[in-house]
């Protein structure tokens, strides 16, 4: 029992570290815009992240429990390419939008995918519980208070962040379809390479490329690529072996909170009371979306266990 508790605690701490890395990476993404174009940054960032994850995978495969099966095969390339293109669209929207909105807005609006994914599941005939609809309603109210001020004007970049959340939701659904058929790390490497290649190609065609700009952007590229994409995703995969899905989703939703804190600490960004209230509603929506279904499942399980005893 104690060892299981330790594993769950370790998993929760690793996921919290990943959420902290992802949230603070919004600062790196914003600062990179002062030195390099959004497509070049995203392309180099994801190719670097793919290199870090690849190093972890190949180091693991050289251990005593290494598998002799090939890591990559032809069947992996098509879903990896598709996921990479979808991811490239989502991250490009996020990166471009960061130039026109606050980091807190970007972090919280991007995390709306936690609510959007189960809502989209309705169109795929997935069962959607009351917790999801409550979370969606709270998130919609929060989006209004955070993004629309008292003069009914909207920050230009918030539309890009909402687009990012919608596209990421599609990507998450596709990952759920393809991940059971392939090694998750291998699939991630394939999609990171595809995303990086697509964005880098667009950046080389549309944005100025100067060595001095790459050098200026190097710290943000290292943080956004090696740490956010490479280390962050690896922590997620390692942690979720011993984590309950509901706990994982709630902890990862803290990315928006960490983004707001990072924006305040690094760039001096502040939020009005109206926006802070919206953030609180958003967090409540995310928690309701993830925790209420788990609570309902436990209640049903207790009722099913108690029913035979009452019958007897």
N, C-alpha and C positions, 0 to 999 in steps of 0.2 A: 504493500500500500504506500509506504513511504517513498519507494523508488518511483512509483507511478506519479505521485504528487510532485516529486522533484522534476520528473520529465515534463509534466504539464507546466510547472513554474518556469523551467528553462525555456520551453517553447514560447510561453507568453512573453518572456523577457526578450527573446530573439525577435519575435514579431513586433514588439514595441520598438526595438532598435531599428528594424526595417522601416516602420512607419515614421520614426524620427528622421532617418536618412532621407526618405522620400519627401517628407514635408519640408525639410531644410533645403533640399535640392531645388526648390522653387526659387530660392535666392540666387543660386548659381545660374539657373536658367535665365532669370531676369538680367543679371549682371553681364551675361554673355552677349546680350543684345547690343551692348556698348562697343563690342569689339568685332563681332562676327555675325553673319546672317543667320536667320533661324534654321534654314535647311542645312547649311554647312555644319552648324553646331549639332543638330540632331543626327545627321549622318555620321559624323566622327564620333559622337557620344555613344551611339548604339553599336557601332563597330568595335569600339573600345570595350564596351560592356560585354559584347559577345566573346571577345578575347579573354576577359577575366573569367567568365562562366566556363569557357572551354578549358582554361587552365585548371579550374577546380575539378571539372569532369574527368579530364585525362589523368590528373593526380589521383583521383579516387579509383579509377579503373586500373591503376598500376599496383593497387594494394592487394593483400592476400585474398580478399573476397571479390576480386575483379572478375567481370564477365567476359567470356570469349566472343560473345555476340557482337556484330558490328554496331557501332553507335549510330551511324547515319546510313540510310538506305534510300533507294529511289522512291519508295512509298512515302517517305518523310518530306520530300522536297516540295510537293504540291501544296499540302496543308501549311507547311512552313512559309512558303512564298505568299500564300493567301493571307495568313495571319500577319505577316510582315507588312504587306501593303496596307491592310486595315489599320495596323498599329501606326504606320507612317502617317496616315491621314489624321488619326487622333492626336498624336504627339505634335504634329505640325500645327494643328489648330490651337493646341495648348500653348506652344512656344510663341506663335505669332500673337495670340491674345494677351500674353504676359506683358507685351509692350504697351497695352492700353487699359490695364486694370490693376487692381491691388493684388498682392500675393495671397492675402487671405481669401479674397473672392475666388481666385484661381484654384486654391487648394480645396475650398469647400464645394465649389460648383463641380469641379472635376470628380469629387468623391460621390456625386449623385448617382454614379453607376451602380452603387450598392443597392439603391432603390429601383433604378430603371431596369436592371436585369430581370428581377422577378416580375415586374410589370410587363415587360416585353414577353415574358414567358406565357402570358395569357394568350397571345396570338399563336404560340406554339402548342397550345392546349395543355400547358403545365398548370398544376393546381396553385392558386395564389390565395394565401390566407389573409385574415383580417389585419394581421400585423404589418403586412406589406402595404396594404391600402392606407393604413394609418400613417406609416412611415412616409409614403408618397405624399399624402396630404400635408403633413408637417413640413416636409422638404419643399413643397411648392410654396407654402406660406413663407418659409425661411428665404427662399430664392427671391421672393417679392421684396422682403424687408432688407435683404443684403444688397441687391442689385438695383432696385428702383428707389431713388431718394424721394424726399418730400415734395420735390418739384416734378415728379413723375418722369425723370430722365434716367436713362440706363447707361452705365459705363460701356463703351464700345467693345472692349475686350471680353466682357461677360458673355456675349453671344458666342464668341469663339470657344470659351470654356464649356458652355452648355453643349455646343457641337461636339467637343472633345468627349464629354461624358456620354453622349448618345452613341458615338462611334466606338468608344471603349466598351460600352455595353454589348454591342454587336460582337466585338472581339472576344469578350469574356464568354459569350454564348458559344462562339466557334471553338474556343479553347476547350470548353466543356464537352464539345462533340469530338474533337480530335485527340485530346490528351489521353483518354483511356487506351488508345490504340498505339501510342508511341511513348518512348521515354520522355518524361516531361522536360528534363534539362536539355536533351537533344532537340526537342521541338522548340524550346525557347531560344537556343542558339540559332536555329534555322530562321526563326522569325526576327530575331535581332539583326542578323546579317542582312536579311531581305529588307527590313526597315531602314537600316543604315545605308544600304546600297541605293535604294530608291531616293532617299532624302539627299544623299551626297551627290547623286547624278543631277537632281534638280538644282541643288546649290551651286554646283560647278557650272551649270548652264545659265543660271539667273543671277548669281551673287558674285561680287568681286572676291577674288582669292589672292590674299597677300600674306606672305610668310610672317610679317610683323603682326598682322591681325591674329594669326593662329597662335603666335607666342603670347600675345596679350590675353587671349581667351584660354590659354592652357590650364590655369587653375580651375576655371569653371568646367572645362571639358573633363578634366580628371575627376572632379567631384561628381559631375552629372553622369559621366560614363562609367568609370571604374568603381566608384562608390555607390551611386544611386542604382544604376542598371546592374552592374556586376555583383557587388557585395550585397546590395539590398535584395535582389531576386534570389541569390543563393541562400541568404538567411531565411527568406520566406519558404523556400522548398524544404530546407532542413527542419525548420520549426513546425511546418504543417504535418509532418509525420506524426507528431505527438499532440496535436492541437485539435480541439473540437471546432468544426466549421463555423458555428455561431460565434465562438470566442474569437476566431481568426478574423472574421468580418468586422466585428466590433472594434478590435484592436487596430486593424488596418484603417478603419474609418477615422482614427485619430490623426491620420496624415494631414487632414485639413486644419486641425488644432495646431499641430506643429508648424505648419506653413504660416499660419497667422502669427505665431510667436516668433518664428524666424524673420518674417517680414518686419515685425516691430523691433526686434533686437538688432538686426543687421542694417535695415534701411530706414528705421524710424517711422514706418507706416502705422497709422492708428485707425481705429474703427469708431464710428459714432455709436451711441447707445442703441439706436435703431438697428444698425448692422450687427452689433453684438447680440441683440435679442434674436435677430435672424439666425446667427450662428448657433445660438443655444437651441432654437427650434430645429435646426438642421441636425444637430447632434442627437436631439431627442428622437427625431425621425429615424435616423440610422439605428439607434438602439432599439426602437420599437420594431423596426423591420426585422432585426436579427434575433432579439431576445424573446419577443412575444410568441413566435412560432415554437421556439424551444420550450418555453413554459407551458404552452398548450399541449405539446407532445408529452411532457412529463405528467401533466394532469390526466391525459387520456391513458397513459401507461399505468398510473396508480388506480384509475377506475377499472381498467381491464384486470388488474391483479386482484382488486378487492371484490369484483363481481362473483367469481367462483366461490369465494369464501362465504358470501352472503347467500348464494344459492344453496350451498351445502348446509 
